[in-house]
Amino acid sequence: AVIDTLVSRVQGDAGADRCVLLLGYKAKMENFLRRANPGLARRFQLDKAFTFDDYDDAALLRILQRNVARRGKTIGAETAELVIRKDLARARLRPNFGNAGAVDNSVSAAVLRAEARMASL
């Protein structure tokens, strides 16, 4: 029902000013568009889709440092590089690696562990 509504809204009113974005991982989006309403694949053509590459390690390092600073915390340069080289390298091997989202998850987990250690003192 949701897909049928989306298709009808995309086709919608002549002259309507509407923008619909479908965002997701390439393989999952291809599968979704193949199996969904046939009108959807016609309206959202994957050969014309924008593709965003994963962040490289340098970009993830900057995101990590900003994320930590935004939380009012600090991280040493060696520790930050270790998180990128080891933790996020492992996360990249999993399906649906989330780039900056993976960084956020790592920082959140580290902050929770640190707070638990502080609470136990």
Buried (B, 14 or more C-beta within 10 A) or exposed (E): EEEEEBBEEBEEEEEEEEEEEBEEEEEEBBEBBEEBBEBBBEBBEEEEBEEEEEBEEEBBBEBBBEBBEEEEEEBEEEEBBEBBEEBBEEBBEEEEBBBBEBBBBBBEEBBEEEEEEEEEE
